[in-house]
Amino acid sequence: MTNLTAREDEVLAYILGYISDNNYSPMLREIAMKFGFTKMRASQLVDSLVRKGRIRKTSGYRGIRIK
């Protein structure tokens, strides 16, 4: 697997913790609010995590899944 940037690592840790606590994934809006950036930036980071094989996306607004 490809190495993650520091920001990607933070976002992945947040997603893992969120799923552990809530039994469902966060929305892009929730990721953006947590880190103080736009929903577009959250989408870019999630897409990067998908490309690097750390998560996968399914349809729906809570469509982030852990590999």
Backbone as XML, in Angstrom:
<?xml version="1.0"?>
<chain id="A" units="angstrom">
  <residue number="1" name="MET">
    <atom name="N" x="0.826" y="-1.189" z="0.000"/>
    <atom name="CA" x="0.000" y="0.000" z="0.000"/>
    <atom name="C" x="0.868" y="1.249" z="0.000"/>
  </residue>
  <residue number="2" name="THR">
    <atom name="N" x="0.332" y="2.291" z="-0.575"/>
    <atom name="CA" x="1.041" y="3.555" z="-0.670"/>
    <atom name="C" x="1.022" y="4.279" z="0.675"/>
  </residue>
  <residue number="3" name="ASN">
    <atom name="N" x="2.113" y="4.965" z="0.962"/>
    <atom name="CA" x="2.186" y="5.740" z="2.204"/>
    <atom name="C" x="1.185" y="6.882" z="2.183"/>
  </residue>
  <residue number="4" name="LEU">
    <atom name="N" x="0.702" y="7.234" z="3.351"/>
    <atom name="CA" x="-0.256" y="8.325" z="3.484"/>
    <atom name="C" x="0.451" y="9.610" z="3.900"/>
  </residue>
  <residue number="5" name="THR">
    <atom name="N" x="-0.124" y="10.742" z="3.491"/>
    <atom name="CA" x="0.342" y="12.024" z="4.006"/>
    <atom name="C" x="-0.155" y="12.162" z="5.435"/>
  </residue>
  <residue number="6" name="ALA">
    <atom name="N" x="0.371" y="13.124" z="6.148"/>
    <atom name="CA" x="-0.059" y="13.353" z="7.532"/>
    <atom name="C" x="-1.557" y="13.645" z="7.588"/>
  </residue>
  <residue number="7" name="ARG">
    <atom name="N" x="-2.058" y="14.465" z="6.664"/>
    <atom name="CA" x="-3.486" y="14.813" z="6.652"/>
    <atom name="C" x="-4.343" y="13.590" z="6.338"/>
  </residue>
  <residue number="8" name="GLU">
    <atom name="N" x="-3.918" y="12.785" z="5.366"/>
    <atom name="CA" x="-4.665" y="11.566" z="5.047"/>
    <atom name="C" x="-4.715" y="10.631" z="6.248"/>
  </residue>
  <residue number="9" name="ASP">
    <atom name="N" x="-3.601" y="10.529" z="6.954"/>
    <atom name="CA" x="-3.544" y="9.682" z="8.142"/>
    <atom name="C" x="-4.514" y="10.181" z="9.213"/>
  </residue>
  <residue number="10" name="GLU">
    <atom name="N" x="-4.590" y="11.490" z="9.397"/>
    <atom name="CA" x="-5.528" y="12.072" z="10.369"/>
    <atom name="C" x="-6.968" y="11.796" z="9.978"/>
  </residue>
  <residue number="11" name="VAL">
    <atom name="N" x="-7.274" y="11.973" z="8.698"/>
    <atom name="CA" x="-8.636" y="11.743" z="8.219"/>
    <atom name="C" x="-9.001" y="10.266" z="8.344"/>
  </residue>
  <residue number="12" name="LEU">
    <atom name="N" x="-8.091" y="9.379" z="7.995"/>
    <atom name="CA" x="-8.355" y="7.943" z="8.120"/>
    <atom name="C" x="-8.597" y="7.569" z="9.580"/>
  </residue>
  <residue number="13" name="ALA">
    <atom name="N" x="-7.788" y="8.101" z="10.487"/>
    <atom name="CA" x="-7.982" y="7.814" z="11.915"/>
    <atom name="C" x="-9.347" y="8.314" z="12.378"/>
  </residue>
  <residue number="14" name="TYR">
    <atom name="N" x="-9.752" y="9.487" z="11.905"/>
    <atom name="CA" x="-11.066" y="10.025" z="12.260"/>
    <atom name="C" x="-12.181" y="9.117" z="11.738"/>
  </residue>
  <residue number="15" name="ILE">
    <atom name="N" x="-12.064" y="8.692" z="10.481"/>
    <atom name="CA" x="-13.079" y="7.813" z="9.900"/>
    <atom name="C" x="-13.171" y="6.506" z="10.685"/>
  </residue>
  <residue number="16" name="LEU">
    <atom name="N" x="-12.026" y="5.907" z="10.991"/>
    <atom name="CA" x="-12.015" y="4.647" z="11.756"/>
    <atom name="C" x="-12.661" y="4.830" z="13.129"/>
  </residue>
  <residue number="17" name="GLY">
    <atom name="N" x="-12.310" y="5.902" z="13.813"/>
    <atom name="CA" x="-12.892" y="6.176" z="15.125"/>
    <atom name="C" x="-14.379" y="6.437" z="15.050"/>
  </residue>
  <residue number="18" name="TYR">
    <atom name="N" x="-14.797" y="7.175" z="14.049"/>
    <atom name="CA" x="-16.211" y="7.501" z="13.869"/>
    <atom name="C" x="-17.018" y="6.224" z="13.645"/>
  </residue>
  <residue number="19" name="ILE">
    <atom name="N" x="-16.519" y="5.365" z="12.769"/>
    <atom name="CA" x="-17.218" y="4.104" z="12.498"/>
    <atom name="C" x="-17.253" y="3.236" z="13.753"/>
  </residue>
  <residue number="20" name="SER">
    <atom name="N" x="-16.162" y="3.200" z="14.492"/>
    <atom name="CA" x="-16.112" y="2.418" z="15.725"/>
    <atom name="C" x="-17.136" y="2.913" z="16.748"/>
  </residue>
  <residue number="21" name="ASP">
    <atom name="N" x="-17.260" y="4.229" z="16.859"/>
    <atom name="CA" x="-18.183" y="4.820" z="17.837"/>
    <atom name="C" x="-19.642" y="4.763" z="17.417"/>
  </residue>
  <residue number="22" name="ASN">
    <atom name="N" x="-19.913" y="4.878" z="16.116"/>
    <atom name="CA" x="-21.287" y="5.044" z="15.638"/>
    <atom name="C" x="-21.833" y="3.898" z="14.796"/>
  </residue>
  <residue number="23" name="ASN">
    <atom name="N" x="-20.982" y="2.973" z="14.394"/>
    <atom name="CA" x="-21.362" y="1.852" z="13.530"/>
    <atom name="C" x="-21.809" y="2.288" z="12.142"/>
  </residue>
  <residue number="24" name="TYR">
    <atom name="N" x="-21.450" y="3.483" z="11.730"/>
    <atom name="CA" x="-21.645" y="3.953" z="10.359"/>
    <atom name="C" x="-20.611" y="5.035" z="10.092"/>
  </residue>
  <residue number="25" name="SER">
    <atom name="N" x="-20.386" y="5.315" z="8.828"/>
    <atom name="CA" x="-19.315" y="6.237" z="8.459"/>
    <atom name="C" x="-19.774" y="7.699" z="8.523"/>
  </residue>
  <residue number="26" name="PRO">
    <atom name="N" x="-18.811" y="8.615" z="8.646"/>
    <atom name="CA" x="-19.162" y="10.034" z="8.638"/>
    <atom name="C" x="-19.478" y="10.499" z="7.214"/>
  </residue>
  <residue number="27" name="MET">
    <atom name="N" x="-20.275" y="11.560" z="7.116"/>
    <atom name="CA" x="-20.521" y="12.203" z="5.832"/>
    <atom name="C" x="-19.338" y="13.114" z="5.516"/>
  </residue>
  <residue number="28" name="LEU">
    <atom name="N" x="-19.163" y="13.442" z="4.258"/>
    <atom name="CA" x="-18.089" y="14.358" z="3.870"/>
    <atom name="C" x="-18.192" y="15.670" z="4.635"/>
  </residue>
  <residue number="29" name="ARG">
    <atom name="N" x="-19.399" y="16.156" z="4.830"/>
    <atom name="CA" x="-19.613" y="17.404" z="5.572"/>
    <atom name="C" x="-19.067" y="17.296" z="6.988"/>
  </residue>
  <residue number="30" name="GLU">
    <atom name="N" x="-19.269" y="16.144" z="7.630"/>
    <atom name="CA" x="-18.768" y="15.947" z="8.992"/>
    <atom name="C" x="-17.239" y="15.894" z="9.026"/>
  </residue>
  <residue number="31" name="ILE">
    <atom name="N" x="-16.644" y="15.271" z="8.020"/>
    <atom name="CA" x="-15.177" y="15.249" z="7.933"/>
    <atom name="C" x="-14.655" y="16.669" z="7.749"/>
  </residue>
  <residue number="32" name="ALA">
    <atom name="N" x="-15.280" y="17.414" z="6.849"/>
    <atom name="CA" x="-14.863" y="18.793" z="6.588"/>
    <atom name="C" x="-14.980" y="19.647" z="7.850"/>
  </residue>
  <residue number="33" name="MET">
    <atom name="N" x="-16.076" y="19.521" z="8.574"/>
    <atom name="CA" x="-16.272" y="20.313" z="9.792"/>
    <atom name="C" x="-15.246" y="19.945" z="10.859"/>
  </residue>
  <residue number="34" name="LYS">
    <atom name="N" x="-14.934" y="18.685" z="10.989"/>
    <atom name="CA" x="-13.969" y="18.228" z="11.992"/>
    <atom name="C" x="-12.602" y="18.873" z="11.775"/>
  </residue>
  <residue number="35" name="PHE">
    <atom name="N" x="-12.182" y="18.971" z="10.513"/>
    <atom name="CA" x="-10.839" y="19.462" z="10.204"/>
    <atom name="C" x="-10.799" y="20.909" z="9.732"/>
  </residue>
  <residue number="36" name="GLY">
    <atom name="N" x="-11.954" y="21.527" z="9.583"/>
    <atom name="CA" x="-11.992" y="22.936" z="9.209"/>
    <atom name="C" x="-11.675" y="23.223" z="7.759"/>
  </residue>
  <residue number="37" name="PHE">
    <atom name="N" x="-12.023" y="22.301" z="6.878"/>
    <atom name="CA" x="-11.844" y="22.591" z="5.462"/>
    <atom name="C" x="-13.137" y="22.354" z="4.698"/>
  </residue>
  <residue number="38" name="THR">
    <atom name="N" x="-13.121" y="22.618" z="3.409"/>
    <atom name="CA" x="-14.333" y="22.521" z="2.604"/>
    <atom name="C" x="-14.733" y="21.073" z="2.345"/>
  </residue>
  <residue number="39" name="LYS">
    <atom name="N" x="-15.997" y="20.906" z="1.963"/>
    <atom name="CA" x="-16.484" y="19.581" z="1.602"/>
    <atom name="C" x="-15.727" y="19.045" z="0.387"/>
  </residue>
  <residue number="40" name="MET">
    <atom name="N" x="-15.342" y="19.939" z="-0.518"/>
    <atom name="CA" x="-14.560" y="19.539" z="-1.691"/>
    <atom name="C" x="-13.214" y="18.962" z="-1.266"/>
  </residue>
  <residue number="41" name="ARG">
    <atom name="N" x="-12.554" y="19.600" z="-0.316"/>
    <atom name="CA" x="-11.259" y="19.098" z="0.172"/>
    <atom name="C" x="-11.446" y="17.752" z="0.865"/>
  </residue>
  <residue number="42" name="ALA">
    <atom name="N" x="-12.519" y="17.607" z="1.631"/>
    <atom name="CA" x="-12.811" y="16.318" z="2.274"/>
    <atom name="C" x="-12.993" y="15.240" z="1.209"/>
  </residue>
  <residue number="43" name="SER">
    <atom name="N" x="-13.700" y="15.578" z="0.137"/>
    <atom name="CA" x="-13.920" y="14.627" z="-0.951"/>
    <atom name="C" x="-12.597" y="14.236" z="-1.606"/>
  </residue>
  <residue number="44" name="GLN">
    <atom name="N" x="-11.716" y="15.202" z="-1.808"/>
    <atom name="CA" x="-10.406" y="14.917" z="-2.402"/>
    <atom name="C" x="-9.594" y="13.968" z="-1.527"/>
  </residue>
  <residue number="45" name="LEU">
    <atom name="N" x="-9.625" y="14.196" z="-0.220"/>
    <atom name="CA" x="-8.874" y="13.329" z="0.700"/>
    <atom name="C" x="-9.454" y="11.922" z="0.741"/>
  </residue>
  <residue number="46" name="VAL">
    <atom name="N" x="-10.775" y="11.814" z="0.754"/>
    <atom name="CA" x="-11.418" y="10.497" z="0.748"/>
    <atom name="C" x="-11.079" y="9.777" z="-0.556"/>
  </residue>
  <residue number="47" name="ASP">
    <atom name="N" x="-11.139" y="10.490" z="-1.680"/>
    <atom name="CA" x="-10.788" y="9.872" z="-2.964"/>
    <atom name="C" x="-9.332" y="9.404" z="-2.973"/>
  </residue>
  <residue number="48" name="SER">
    <atom name="N" x="-8.464" y="10.163" z="-2.351"/>
    <atom name="CA" x="-7.059" y="9.778" z="-2.256"/>
    <atom name="C" x="-6.899" y="8.505" z="-1.429"/>
  </residue>
  <residue number="49" name="LEU">
    <atom name="N" x="-7.651" y="8.402" z="-0.346"/>
    <atom name="CA" x="-7.606" y="7.192" z="0.493"/>
    <atom name="C" x="-8.136" y="5.979" z="-0.271"/>
  </residue>
  <residue number="50" name="VAL">
    <atom name="N" x="-9.120" y="6.206" z="-1.132"/>
    <atom name="CA" x="-9.636" y="5.125" z="-1.983"/>
    <atom name="C" x="-8.551" y="4.681" z="-2.957"/>
  </residue>
  <residue number="51" name="ARG">
    <atom name="N" x="-7.916" y="5.645" z="-3.636"/>
    <atom name="CA" x="-6.855" y="5.311" z="-4.605"/>
    <atom name="C" x="-5.700" y="4.566" z="-3.943"/>
  </residue>
  <residue number="52" name="LYS">
    <atom name="N" x="-5.417" y="4.900" z="-2.700"/>
    <atom name="CA" x="-4.313" y="4.262" z="-1.984"/>
    <atom name="C" x="-4.719" y="2.950" z="-1.319"/>
  </residue>
  <residue number="53" name="GLY">
    <atom name="N" x="-5.977" y="2.542" z="-1.514"/>
    <atom name="CA" x="-6.434" y="1.241" z="-1.045"/>
    <atom name="C" x="-6.761" y="1.157" z="0.431"/>
  </residue>
  <residue number="54" name="ARG">
    <atom name="N" x="-6.942" y="2.259" z="1.107"/>
    <atom name="CA" x="-7.222" y="2.232" z="2.547"/>
    <atom name="C" x="-8.695" y="2.131" z="2.867"/>
  </residue>
  <residue number="55" name="ILE">
    <atom name="N" x="-9.548" y="2.688" z="1.994"/>
    <atom name="CA" x="-10.993" y="2.624" z="2.171"/>
    <atom name="C" x="-11.623" y="2.375" z="0.815"/>
  </residue>
  <residue number="56" name="ARG">
    <atom name="N" x="-12.919" y="2.128" z="0.813"/>
    <atom name="CA" x="-13.659" y="2.054" z="-0.442"/>
    <atom name="C" x="-14.943" y="2.856" z="-0.268"/>
  </residue>
  <residue number="57" name="LYS">
    <atom name="N" x="-15.496" y="3.287" z="-1.366"/>
    <atom name="CA" x="-16.733" y="4.057" z="-1.326"/>
    <atom name="C" x="-17.851" y="3.261" z="-1.972"/>
  </residue>
  <residue number="58" name="THR">
    <atom name="N" x="-19.025" y="3.383" z="-1.395"/>
    <atom name="CA" x="-20.227" y="2.813" z="-1.979"/>
    <atom name="C" x="-21.205" y="3.961" z="-2.193"/>
  </residue>
  <residue number="59" name="SER">
    <atom name="N" x="-22.317" y="3.674" z="-2.802"/>
    <atom name="CA" x="-23.293" y="4.735" z="-3.036"/>
    <atom name="C" x="-23.917" y="5.170" z="-1.710"/>
  </residue>
  <residue number="60" name="GLY">
    <atom name="N" x="-24.412" y="6.387" z="-1.692"/>
    <atom name="CA" x="-25.051" y="6.927" z="-0.494"/>
    <atom name="C" x="-24.173" y="7.943" z="0.208"/>
  </residue>
  <residue number="61" name="TYR">
    <atom name="N" x="-24.783" y="8.751" z="1.030"/>
    <atom name="CA" x="-24.048" y="9.826" z="1.685"/>
    <atom name="C" x="-23.195" y="9.344" z="2.851"/>
  </residue>
  <residue number="62" name="ARG">
    <atom name="N" x="-23.358" y="8.141" z="3.314"/>
    <atom name="CA" x="-22.487" y="7.538" z="4.313"/>
    <atom name="C" x="-21.816" y="6.317" z="3.715"/>
  </residue>
  <residue number="63" name="GLY">
    <atom name="N" x="-21.302" y="6.477" z="2.500"/>
    <atom name="CA" x="-20.812" y="5.361" z="1.706"/>
    <atom name="C" x="-19.326" y="5.074" z="1.834"/>
  </residue>
  <residue number="64" name="ILE">
    <atom name="N" x="-18.724" y="5.390" z="2.978"/>
    <atom name="CA" x="-17.305" y="5.082" z="3.175"/>
    <atom name="C" x="-17.202" y="3.755" z="3.922"/>
  </residue>
  <residue number="65" name="ARG">
    <atom name="N" x="-16.432" y="2.840" z="3.391"/>
    <atom name="CA" x="-16.247" y="1.529" z="4.003"/>
    <atom name="C" x="-14.753" y="1.278" z="4.214"/>
  </residue>
  <residue number="66" name="ILE">
    <atom name="N" x="-14.423" y="0.579" z="5.270"/>
    <atom name="CA" x="-13.045" y="0.221" z="5.565"/>
    <atom name="C" x="-12.707" y="-1.055" z="4.817"/>
  </residue>
  <residue number="67" name="LYS">
    <atom name="N" x="-11.529" y="-1.099" z="4.232"/>
    <atom name="CA" x="-11.095" y="-2.313" z="3.527"/>
    <atom name="C" x="-10.560" y="-3.329" z="4.496"/>
  </residue>
</chain>
